[in-house]
Amino acid sequence: MSHKKQHTSHEEVSKRLKRAKGHLETVINMIEDERECVDVARQLHAVAKAIAAAKSVYIHDHIEHCLDGSHKNIDLDEIKEITKYISN
């Protein structure tokens, strides 16, 4: 299924991921600077949560977009496939 129209969440998700990218770069620097393990782990946890949140917003928006009534053909296989990634 082709999705040429950008979903409403794309800009928000992009901003979240760019922020997470900056945090990840900070974590890399922390490791290279031999910062305390607990501090690095805390920052890694924050990066992982930020990415998981962006993924959740993206997937839920995609499903909502597919089911909003504006599509003539709903690809149920695609919806089943993308829902696999909600909790992983």
Biopython code that builds the backbone (N, CA, C, O; Angstrom):
import numpy as np
from Bio.PDB.StructureBuilder import StructureBuilder

atoms = [
    (1, "MET", "N", (0.844, -1.167, 0.000)),
    (1, "MET", "CA", (0.000, 0.000, 0.000)),
    (1, "MET", "C", (0.895, 1.237, 0.000)),
    (1, "MET", "O", (1.780, 1.353, 0.847)),
    (2, "SER", "N", (0.683, 2.145, -0.918)),
    (2, "SER", "CA", (1.488, 3.348, -1.020)),
    (2, "SER", "C", (0.859, 4.463, -0.205)),
    (2, "SER", "O", (-0.351, 4.680, -0.263)),
    (3, "HIS", "N", (1.677, 5.161, 0.546)),
    (3, "HIS", "CA", (1.194, 6.253, 1.384)),
    (3, "HIS", "C", (1.952, 7.516, 1.008)),
    (3, "HIS", "O", (2.930, 7.887, 1.657)),
    (4, "LYS", "N", (1.483, 8.175, -0.058)),
    (4, "LYS", "CA", (2.173, 9.365, -0.540)),
    (4, "LYS", "C", (1.876, 10.560, 0.362)),
    (4, "LYS", "O", (2.730, 11.429, 0.537)),
    (5, "LYS", "N", (0.680, 10.612, 0.932)),
    (5, "LYS", "CA", (0.315, 11.708, 1.813)),
    (5, "LYS", "C", (0.946, 11.475, 3.180)),
    (5, "LYS", "O", (0.828, 10.398, 3.764)),
    (6, "GLN", "N", (1.612, 12.502, 3.670)),
    (6, "GLN", "CA", (2.257, 12.391, 4.976)),
    (6, "GLN", "C", (1.196, 12.304, 6.070)),
    (6, "GLN", "O", (0.211, 13.042, 6.051)),
    (7, "HIS", "N", (1.405, 11.406, 7.011)),
    (7, "HIS", "CA", (0.495, 11.267, 8.136)),
    (7, "HIS", "C", (0.666, 12.466, 9.058)),
    (7, "HIS", "O", (1.688, 13.150, 9.024)),
    (8, "THR", "N", (-0.338, 12.709, 9.874)),
    (8, "THR", "CA", (-0.309, 13.882, 10.740)),
    (8, "THR", "C", (0.832, 13.847, 11.744)),
    (8, "THR", "O", (1.302, 14.901, 12.172)),
    (9, "SER", "N", (1.285, 12.664, 12.128)),
    (9, "SER", "CA", (2.318, 12.557, 13.156)),
    (9, "SER", "C", (3.743, 12.638, 12.623)),
    (9, "SER", "O", (4.681, 12.714, 13.416)),
    (10, "HIS", "N", (3.931, 12.625, 11.336)),
    (10, "HIS", "CA", (5.286, 12.518, 10.785)),
    (10, "HIS", "C", (6.217, 13.621, 11.284)),
    (10, "HIS", "O", (7.364, 13.349, 11.639)),
    (11, "GLU", "N", (5.741, 14.848, 11.313)),
    (11, "GLU", "CA", (6.599, 15.945, 11.765)),
    (11, "GLU", "C", (6.953, 15.766, 13.244)),
    (11, "GLU", "O", (8.104, 15.959, 13.636)),
    (12, "GLU", "N", (5.965, 15.398, 14.060)),
    (12, "GLU", "CA", (6.206, 15.167, 15.491)),
    (12, "GLU", "C", (7.191, 14.015, 15.701)),
    (12, "GLU", "O", (8.110, 14.122, 16.513)),
    (13, "VAL", "N", (7.000, 12.927, 14.975)),
    (13, "VAL", "CA", (7.882, 11.768, 15.111)),
    (13, "VAL", "C", (9.293, 12.125, 14.675)),
    (13, "VAL", "O", (10.263, 11.728, 15.320)),
    (14, "SER", "N", (9.413, 12.861, 13.600)),
    (14, "SER", "CA", (10.723, 13.285, 13.119)),
    (14, "SER", "C", (11.441, 14.127, 14.177)),
    (14, "SER", "O", (12.634, 13.934, 14.415)),
    (15, "LYS", "N", (10.733, 15.047, 14.804)),
    (15, "LYS", "CA", (11.328, 15.876, 15.856)),
    (15, "LYS", "C", (11.771, 15.022, 17.033)),
    (15, "LYS", "O", (12.857, 15.228, 17.575)),
    (16, "ARG", "N", (10.938, 14.064, 17.435)),
    (16, "ARG", "CA", (11.286, 13.171, 18.547)),
    (16, "ARG", "C", (12.553, 12.379, 18.232)),
    (16, "ARG", "O", (13.436, 12.236, 19.078)),
    (17, "LEU", "N", (12.630, 11.870, 17.010)),
    (17, "LEU", "CA", (13.788, 11.058, 16.628)),
    (17, "LEU", "C", (15.062, 11.894, 16.519)),
    (17, "LEU", "O", (16.146, 11.421, 16.860)),
    (18, "LYS", "N", (14.937, 13.117, 16.051)),
    (18, "LYS", "CA", (16.102, 13.999, 15.988)),
    (18, "LYS", "C", (16.604, 14.311, 17.399)),
    (18, "LYS", "O", (17.810, 14.371, 17.639)),
    (19, "ARG", "N", (15.665, 14.507, 18.327)),
    (19, "ARG", "CA", (16.044, 14.742, 19.718)),
    (19, "ARG", "C", (16.734, 13.506, 20.294)),
    (19, "ARG", "O", (17.751, 13.620, 20.978)),
    (20, "ALA", "N", (16.180, 12.333, 20.015)),
    (20, "ALA", "CA", (16.776, 11.079, 20.487)),
    (20, "ALA", "C", (18.165, 10.889, 19.881)),
    (20, "ALA", "O", (19.078, 10.399, 20.546)),
    (21, "LYS", "N", (18.318, 11.278, 18.623)),
    (21, "LYS", "CA", (19.626, 11.179, 17.961)),
    (21, "LYS", "C", (20.659, 12.029, 18.696)),
    (21, "LYS", "O", (21.791, 11.596, 18.907)),
    (22, "GLY", "N", (20.265, 13.230, 19.080)),
    (22, "GLY", "CA", (21.166, 14.101, 19.832)),
    (22, "GLY", "C", (21.540, 13.491, 21.168)),
    (22, "GLY", "O", (22.698, 13.552, 21.581)),
    (23, "HIS", "N", (20.560, 12.901, 21.847)),
    (23, "HIS", "CA", (20.826, 12.248, 23.126)),
    (23, "HIS", "C", (21.749, 11.043, 22.934)),
    (23, "HIS", "O", (22.632, 10.798, 23.756)),
    (24, "LEU", "N", (21.545, 10.298, 21.859)),
    (24, "LEU", "CA", (22.391, 9.136, 21.590)),
    (24, "LEU", "C", (23.837, 9.563, 21.328)),
    (24, "LEU", "O", (24.776, 8.905, 21.776)),
    (25, "GLU", "N", (24.005, 10.652, 20.611)),
    (25, "GLU", "CA", (25.352, 11.173, 20.384)),
    (25, "GLU", "C", (26.007, 11.559, 21.711)),
    (25, "GLU", "O", (27.208, 11.366, 21.899)),
    (26, "THR", "N", (25.205, 12.105, 22.629)),
    (26, "THR", "CA", (25.711, 12.440, 23.957)),
    (26, "THR", "C", (26.142, 11.184, 24.697)),
    (26, "THR", "O", (27.175, 11.179, 25.366)),
    (27, "VAL", "N", (25.351, 10.111, 24.581)),
    (27, "VAL", "CA", (25.696, 8.849, 25.239)),
    (27, "VAL", "C", (27.013, 8.309, 24.696)),
    (27, "VAL", "O", (27.854, 7.835, 25.461)),
    (28, "ILE", "N", (27.193, 8.377, 23.403)),
    (28, "ILE", "CA", (28.445, 7.913, 22.796)),
    (28, "ILE", "C", (29.620, 8.690, 23.374)),
    (28, "ILE", "O", (30.650, 8.109, 23.718)),
    (29, "ASN", "N", (29.463, 10.008, 23.478)),
    (29, "ASN", "CA", (30.523, 10.834, 24.059)),
    (29, "ASN", "C", (30.766, 10.465, 25.522)),
    (29, "ASN", "O", (31.909, 10.449, 25.981)),
    (30, "MET", "N", (29.691, 10.168, 26.252)),
    (30, "MET", "CA", (29.832, 9.774, 27.655)),
    (30, "MET", "C", (30.659, 8.493, 27.767)),
    (30, "MET", "O", (31.517, 8.374, 28.642)),
    (31, "ILE", "N", (30.396, 7.543, 26.882)),
    (31, "ILE", "CA", (31.148, 6.285, 26.904)),
    (31, "ILE", "C", (32.605, 6.544, 26.569)),
    (31, "ILE", "O", (33.500, 6.022, 27.233)),
    (32, "GLU", "N", (32.844, 7.344, 25.546)),
    (32, "GLU", "CA", (34.215, 7.660, 25.158)),
    (32, "GLU", "C", (34.956, 8.415, 26.256)),
    (32, "GLU", "O", (36.171, 8.283, 26.400)),
    (33, "ASP", "N", (34.214, 9.210, 27.031)),
    (33, "ASP", "CA", (34.808, 9.977, 28.136)),
    (33, "ASP", "C", (34.870, 9.162, 29.430)),
    (33, "ASP", "O", (35.264, 9.669, 30.480)),
    (34, "GLU", "N", (34.475, 7.897, 29.333)),
    (34, "GLU", "CA", (34.494, 6.976, 30.471)),
    (34, "GLU", "C", (33.708, 7.501, 31.670)),
    (34, "GLU", "O", (34.170, 7.455, 32.810)),
    (35, "ARG", "N", (32.506, 8.001, 31.379)),
    (35, "ARG", "CA", (31.630, 8.482, 32.447)),
    (35, "ARG", "C", (31.118, 7.305, 33.259)),
    (35, "ARG", "O", (31.241, 6.153, 32.845)),
    (36, "GLU", "N", (30.551, 7.597, 34.402)),
    (36, "GLU", "CA", (30.023, 6.558, 35.295)),
    (36, "GLU", "C", (29.009, 5.688, 34.561)),
    (36, "GLU", "O", (28.176, 6.184, 33.803)),
    (37, "CYS", "N", (29.095, 4.378, 34.801)),
    (37, "CYS", "CA", (28.219, 3.407, 34.130)),
    (37, "CYS", "C", (26.744, 3.688, 34.391)),
    (37, "CYS", "O", (25.911, 3.558, 33.494)),
    (38, "VAL", "N", (26.432, 4.066, 35.603)),
    (38, "VAL", "CA", (25.032, 4.341, 35.949)),
    (38, "VAL", "C", (24.510, 5.527, 35.147)),
    (38, "VAL", "O", (23.365, 5.509, 34.694)),
    (39, "ASP", "N", (25.323, 6.544, 34.967)),
    (39, "ASP", "CA", (24.914, 7.710, 34.180)),
    (39, "ASP", "C", (24.683, 7.334, 32.725)),
    (39, "ASP", "O", (23.708, 7.767, 32.111)),
    (40, "VAL", "N", (25.578, 6.528, 32.179)),
    (40, "VAL", "CA", (25.438, 6.081, 30.784)),
    (40, "VAL", "C", (24.178, 5.226, 30.638)),
    (40, "VAL", "O", (23.400, 5.414, 29.703)),
    (41, "ALA", "N", (23.984, 4.297, 31.555)),
    (41, "ALA", "CA", (22.805, 3.422, 31.499)),
    (41, "ALA", "C", (21.516, 4.239, 31.587)),
    (41, "ALA", "O", (20.546, 3.959, 30.882)),
    (42, "ARG", "N", (21.513, 5.248, 32.453)),
    (42, "ARG", "CA", (20.335, 6.111, 32.601)),
    (42, "ARG", "C", (20.029, 6.820, 31.283)),
    (42, "ARG", "O", (18.873, 6.894, 30.866)),
    (43, "GLN", "N", (21.060, 7.334, 30.635)),
    (43, "GLN", "CA", (20.858, 8.035, 29.372)),
    (43, "GLN", "C", (20.441, 7.082, 28.251)),
    (43, "GLN", "O", (19.609, 7.427, 27.412)),
    (44, "LEU", "N", (21.022, 5.887, 28.242)),
    (44, "LEU", "CA", (20.609, 4.881, 27.249)),
    (44, "LEU", "C", (19.144, 4.521, 27.429)),
    (44, "LEU", "O", (18.407, 4.358, 26.456)),
    (45, "HIS", "N", (18.733, 4.400, 28.677)),
    (45, "HIS", "CA", (17.329, 4.093, 28.965)),
    (45, "HIS", "C", (16.421, 5.213, 28.434)),
    (45, "HIS", "O", (15.376, 4.943, 27.842)),
    (46, "ALA", "N", (16.824, 6.452, 28.647)),
    (46, "ALA", "CA", (16.037, 7.591, 28.163)),
    (46, "ALA", "C", (15.945, 7.594, 26.641)),
    (46, "ALA", "O", (14.885, 7.874, 26.081)),
    (47, "VAL", "N", (17.059, 7.282, 25.969)),
    (47, "VAL", "CA", (17.060, 7.227, 24.498)),
    (47, "VAL", "C", (16.115, 6.125, 24.017)),
    (47, "VAL", "O", (15.329, 6.330, 23.092)),
    (48, "ALA", "N", (16.201, 4.961, 24.651)),
    (48, "ALA", "CA", (15.344, 3.832, 24.251)),
    (48, "ALA", "C", (13.877, 4.181, 24.446)),
    (48, "ALA", "O", (13.050, 3.857, 23.593)),
    (49, "LYS", "N", (13.537, 4.835, 25.552)),
    (49, "LYS", "CA", (12.148, 5.231, 25.805)),
    (49, "LYS", "C", (11.677, 6.253, 24.776)),
    (49, "LYS", "O", (10.535, 6.192, 24.320)),
    (50, "ALA", "N", (12.549, 7.190, 24.406)),
    (50, "ALA", "CA", (12.187, 8.203, 23.422)),
    (50, "ALA", "C", (11.912, 7.571, 22.062)),
    (50, "ALA", "O", (10.963, 7.950, 21.374)),
    (51, "ILE", "N", (12.739, 6.614, 21.682)),
    (51, "ILE", "CA", (12.536, 5.929, 20.399)),
    (51, "ILE", "C", (11.263, 5.087, 20.448)),
    (51, "ILE", "O", (10.500, 5.067, 19.483)),
    (52, "ALA", "N", (11.028, 4.396, 21.555)),
    (52, "ALA", "CA", (9.816, 3.586, 21.698)),
    (52, "ALA", "C", (8.570, 4.464, 21.621)),
    (52, "ALA", "O", (7.573, 4.074, 21.014)),
    (53, "ALA", "N", (8.622, 5.638, 22.230)),
    (53, "ALA", "CA", (7.474, 6.548, 22.182)),
    (53, "ALA", "C", (7.228, 7.041, 20.757)),
    (53, "ALA", "O", (6.082, 7.120, 20.315)),
    (54, "ALA", "N", (8.300, 7.370, 20.040)),
    (54, "ALA", "CA", (8.162, 7.810, 18.647)),
    (54, "ALA", "C", (7.574, 6.694, 17.795)),
    (54, "ALA", "O", (6.717, 6.938, 16.945)),
    (55, "LYS", "N", (8.034, 5.482, 18.023)),
    (55, "LYS", "CA", (7.518, 4.326, 17.272)),
    (55, "LYS", "C", (6.024, 4.142, 17.535)),
    (55, "LYS", "O", (5.246, 3.908, 16.609)),
    (56, "SER", "N", (5.640, 4.248, 18.777)),
    (56, "SER", "CA", (4.239, 4.071, 19.140)),
    (56, "SER", "C", (3.343, 5.111, 18.470)),
    (56, "SER", "O", (2.298, 4.774, 17.912)),
    (57, "VAL", "N", (3.756, 6.371, 18.529)),
    (57, "VAL", "CA", (2.987, 7.438, 17.886)),
    (57, "VAL", "C", (2.891, 7.173, 16.390)),
    (57, "VAL", "O", (1.818, 7.309, 15.802)),
    (58, "TYR", "N", (3.995, 6.800, 15.780)),
    (58, "TYR", "CA", (4.033, 6.557, 14.333)),
    (58, "TYR", "C", (3.100, 5.413, 13.928)),
    (58, "TYR", "O", (2.315, 5.545, 12.988)),
    (59, "ILE", "N", (3.192, 4.306, 14.633)),
    (59, "ILE", "CA", (2.380, 3.136, 14.286)),
    (59, "ILE", "C", (0.900, 3.403, 14.523)),
    (59, "ILE", "O", (0.069, 3.086, 13.672)),
    (60, "HIS", "N", (0.565, 3.980, 15.663)),
    (60, "HIS", "CA", (-0.839, 4.260, 15.948)),
    (60, "HIS", "C", (-1.425, 5.241, 14.937)),
    (60, "HIS", "O", (-2.569, 5.084, 14.510)),
    (61, "ASP", "N", (-0.645, 6.253, 14.552)),
    (61, "ASP", "CA", (-1.114, 7.199, 13.547)),
    (61, "ASP", "C", (-1.335, 6.500, 12.208)),
    (61, "ASP", "O", (-2.306, 6.780, 11.505)),
    (62, "HIS", "N", (-0.432, 5.595, 11.866)),
    (62, "HIS", "CA", (-0.582, 4.870, 10.598)),
    (62, "HIS", "C", (-1.871, 4.043, 10.602)),
    (62, "HIS", "O", (-2.627, 4.059, 9.631)),
    (63, "ILE", "N", (-2.111, 3.338, 11.675)),
    (63, "ILE", "CA", (-3.321, 2.512, 11.767)),
    (63, "ILE", "C", (-4.568, 3.391, 11.694)),
    (63, "ILE", "O", (-5.524, 3.077, 10.985)),
    (64, "GLU", "N", (-4.543, 4.492, 12.435)),
    (64, "GLU", "CA", (-5.679, 5.418, 12.418)),
    (64, "GLU", "C", (-5.900, 5.957, 11.011)),
    (64, "GLU", "O", (-7.036, 6.060, 10.549)),
    (65, "HIS", "N", (-4.821, 6.298, 10.338)),
    (65, "HIS", "CA", (-4.882, 6.811, 8.967)),
    (65, "HIS", "C", (-5.509, 5.768, 8.025)),
    (65, "HIS", "O", (-6.306, 6.108, 7.150)),
    (66, "CYS", "N", (-5.140, 4.511, 8.216)),
    (66, "CYS", "CA", (-5.667, 3.445, 7.365)),
    (66, "CYS", "C", (-7.152, 3.189, 7.613)),
    (66, "CYS", "O", (-7.874, 2.770, 6.708)),
    (67, "LEU", "N", (-7.600, 3.440, 8.829)),
    (67, "LEU", "CA", (-8.971, 3.113, 9.205)),
    (67, "LEU", "C", (-9.893, 4.327, 9.286)),
    (67, "LEU", "O", (-11.024, 4.204, 9.758)),
    (68, "ASP", "N", (-9.440, 5.485, 8.841)),
    (68, "ASP", "CA", (-10.232, 6.702, 9.011)),
    (68, "ASP", "C", (-11.410, 6.832, 8.044)),
    (68, "ASP", "O", (-12.148, 7.816, 8.094)),
    (69, "GLY", "N", (-11.582, 5.863, 7.184)),
    (69, "GLY", "CA", (-12.718, 5.885, 6.264)),
    (69, "GLY", "C", (-12.419, 6.507, 4.919)),
    (69, "GLY", "O", (-13.266, 6.467, 4.027)),
    (70, "SER", "N", (-11.250, 7.076, 4.744)),
    (70, "SER", "CA", (-10.923, 7.726, 3.478)),
    (70, "SER", "C", (-10.285, 6.770, 2.470)),
    (70, "SER", "O", (-10.061, 7.137, 1.316)),
    (71, "HIS", "N", (-9.998, 5.556, 2.904)),
    (71, "HIS", "CA", (-9.376, 4.567, 2.015)),
    (71, "HIS", "C", (-10.444, 3.615, 1.474)),
    (71, "HIS", "O", (-11.282, 3.105, 2.218)),
    (72, "LYS", "N", (-10.392, 3.394, 0.186)),
    (72, "LYS", "CA", (-11.329, 2.460, -0.429)),
    (72, "LYS", "C", (-10.936, 1.025, -0.123)),
    (72, "LYS", "O", (-11.789, 0.173, 0.130)),
    (73, "ASN", "N", (-9.651, 0.771, -0.149)),
    (73, "ASN", "CA", (-9.148, -0.586, 0.085)),
    (73, "ASN", "C", (-8.252, -0.596, 1.310)),
    (73, "ASN", "O", (-7.161, -0.026, 1.298)),
    (74, "ILE", "N", (-8.713, -1.240, 2.354)),
    (74, "ILE", "CA", (-7.906, -1.368, 3.564)),
    (74, "ILE", "C", (-7.121, -2.663, 3.462)),
    (74, "ILE", "O", (-7.691, -3.735, 3.257)),
    (75, "ASP", "N", (-5.807, -2.554, 3.608)),
    (75, "ASP", "CA", (-4.924, -3.707, 3.527)),
    (75, "ASP", "C", (-4.774, -4.307, 4.923)),
    (75, "ASP", "O", (-3.916, -3.886, 5.700)),
    (76, "LEU", "N", (-5.610, -5.287, 5.231)),
    (76, "LEU", "CA", (-5.595, -5.897, 6.559)),
    (76, "LEU", "C", (-4.286, -6.607, 6.850)),
    (76, "LEU", "O", (-3.848, -6.650, 7.999)),
    (77, "ASP", "N", (-3.657, -7.161, 5.828)),
    (77, "ASP", "CA", (-2.362, -7.806, 6.036)),
    (77, "ASP", "C", (-1.318, -6.792, 6.499)),
    (77, "ASP", "O", (-0.489, -7.087, 7.360)),
    (78, "GLU", "N", (-1.369, -5.603, 5.919)),
    (78, "GLU", "CA", (-0.432, -4.558, 6.326)),
    (78, "GLU", "C", (-0.701, -4.130, 7.774)),
    (78, "GLU", "O", (0.235, -3.926, 8.547)),
    (79, "ILE", "N", (-1.954, -3.998, 8.128)),
    (79, "ILE", "CA", (-2.300, -3.622, 9.501)),
    (79, "ILE", "C", (-1.841, -4.702, 10.475)),
    (79, "ILE", "O", (-1.300, -4.390, 11.536)),
    (80, "LYS", "N", (-2.051, -5.956, 10.128)),
    (80, "LYS", "CA", (-1.578, -7.055, 10.978)),
    (80, "LYS", "C", (-0.058, -7.004, 11.116)),
    (80, "LYS", "O", (0.483, -7.190, 12.207)),
    (81, "GLU", "N", (0.617, -6.753, 10.007)),
    (81, "GLU", "CA", (2.079, -6.712, 10.017)),
    (81, "GLU", "C", (2.594, -5.579, 10.910)),
    (81, "GLU", "O", (3.496, -5.792, 11.720)),
    (82, "ILE", "N", (2.034, -4.397, 10.768)),
    (82, "ILE", "CA", (2.561, -3.254, 11.525)),
    (82, "ILE", "C", (2.225, -3.373, 13.010)),
    (82, "ILE", "O", (2.977, -2.869, 13.844)),
    (83, "THR", "N", (1.126, -4.019, 13.361)),
    (83, "THR", "CA", (0.787, -4.156, 14.779)),
    (83, "THR", "C", (1.775, -5.047, 15.528)),
    (83, "THR", "O", (1.846, -4.991, 16.756)),
    (84, "LYS", "N", (2.526, -5.856, 14.815)),
    (84, "LYS", "CA", (3.551, -6.674, 15.450)),
    (84, "LYS", "C", (4.616, -5.816, 16.123)),
    (84, "LYS", "O", (5.278, -6.263, 17.060)),
    (85, "TYR", "N", (4.775, -4.615, 15.657)),
    (85, "TYR", "CA", (5.848, -3.753, 16.144)),
    (85, "TYR", "C", (5.402, -2.812, 17.272)),
    (85, "TYR", "O", (6.209, -2.029, 17.774)),
    (86, "ILE", "N", (4.152, -2.878, 17.667)),
    (86, "ILE", "CA", (3.658, -1.985, 18.711)),
    (86, "ILE", "C", (4.388, -2.227, 20.031)),
    (86, "ILE", "O", (4.832, -1.269, 20.665)),
    (87, "SER", "N", (4.519, -3.450, 20.447)),
    (87, "SER", "CA", (5.102, -3.723, 21.759)),
    (87, "SER", "C", (6.554, -4.179, 21.686)),
    (87, "SER", "O", (7.175, -4.387, 22.728)),
    (88, "ASN", "N", (7.102, -4.338, 20.520)),
    (88, "ASN", "CA", (8.490, -4.814, 20.408)),
    (88, "ASN", "C", (9.470, -3.679, 20.312)),
    (88, "ASN", "O", (10.675, -3.911, 20.213)),
]
sb = StructureBuilder()
sb.init_structure("model")
sb.init_model(0)
sb.init_chain("A")
sb.init_seg("    ")
for serial, (resi, resn, name, xyz) in enumerate(atoms, 1):
    if name == "N":
        sb.init_residue(resn, " ", resi, " ")
    sb.init_atom(name, np.array(xyz, "f"), 0.0, 1.0, " ", f" {name:<3s}", serial, name[0])
structure = sb.get_structure()
